[in-house]
Amino acid sequence: MGGMSPPLPSSMNGTTGMHGMHHRMMMHMTFYWGKNAEILFHSWPGTSTGMYVLALIFVFVLSFFIEWLSHCQLIKPDSSNVSAGLVQTFLHAIRVGLAYMVMLAVMSFNVGVFLVAVAGHTLGFLFFGSRVFKKPDALKGSDLPPFSCW
């Protein structure tokens, strides 16, 4: 027919399978409340409340662990510069990778994910970065420098 474009292949028009069922991913561009989300992986956690709670726990633990990595002291003072540098580089790579995973999770725009990410970083800093649980002589620093934005 004149003026009509040919139909798109099924991989481009949102249809899947042999029956032409439509599968469209709902992507939010503003914060929203709700358990029906897609966080980090395709169809995870989906519509299951239990899986959503697991996803929130996962993001919280990642954020908490990032703070631990940012304030830990794993390298012994008598280590050689080369071995200490390699350990620092490895720890930095892990910290950056985990931080990007948390950032991608927050980019789901789910308010619950945002809140647990902030809570994980906050409690992690309280336990590992603040003076609340440290003796004054243990405040010498950490193996990794702090994150910087510039």
Beta strands, then each sheet from edge to edge (+ up, - down):
strand 1: 15-16
strand 2: 21-22
strand 3: 37-38
strand 4: 45-46
sheet 1: 1+ 2-
sheet 2: 3+ 4-
end
